[in-house]
Amino acid sequence: MDTAPPTGEAVHLTAVIAAARHRNCFYTAVALRDAADLLADLYATGQRHGMPPGRWDVDLPGACVDALTVMYMRAVPRETADAVLLLDVAADKLTEAGLPCRRQPGSIRVEVPSPAGEPVALTLDPGGWNLRRAEGRTQIVSVEAPFSVHGACAVAILVEAVARGEHGARNGHPWPRFDLPTGM
C-alpha cells in the first residue's frame, strides 16, 4: 500500500531525528540537516524512477544518518595541527558563550566548565569528535559533525547545551547515549 509521500524540509528532518535517536552518538544540528537534505534528494530521485517514498523497503532515514556518519569519518583531520585549529574554533565559540575552556596549547582536548554540574571534555582525534565527562573513566560519546569551521561551531553549540544541562540528561541517567538537541 502506498502512503502519501513525505514533503517539506520539516518532514525529512523529523524522520532523520527519529532515526538518529537509535544511534549511539550525539548529532549536531548541521549533521541532522545534512542527513535530511540527503533524504529529500533520495526521495526525489526515487519519485523520478517510479518509487514513491512509501514503497521503500529500507529505513531510508536511518541509512541517510549512517551514510553521513561514514562520510564524516572519512574526512577526520589526519594532522594534529588541523584538529587543533578546529578545536580552537569550538573553544572560542564556547568562551564567547560564557564557558571559558581549559586547554593546554596544542592539545586535542578541551575541558568545558559546566554550570549544571561536572565539566565535560571535547576531543578531536583520529576517531572524530568525541565528548565525555571530564573527570574519571566515563563513557565517550561520538559527536557527528563535519570537520570544518561550520562543523566546529555546530559542535560548540551542542557542547554548550550539554555543559549547561539543557541537553544530555534524560530519564535520570547522567550521560545518556541517545539524546538530541532541543530547538531543532
Buried (B, 14 or more C-beta within 10 A) or exposed (E): EEEEBBEEEEBBBBBBBBBBEEBEBBBBBBBBBBBBBBBBEBBEEBEEEEEBBEEBEEBBBBBBBBBBBEBBBEEBBEEBEEBBBBBBBBBBBBBEBEBEBBBEEEBBBBBBBBEBEBBBBBBBEEEBBBBBBBEEEBEBBBBBBBBEEEBBBBBBBBBBBBBBEEBBBEEEEEBBEBBBBEEB
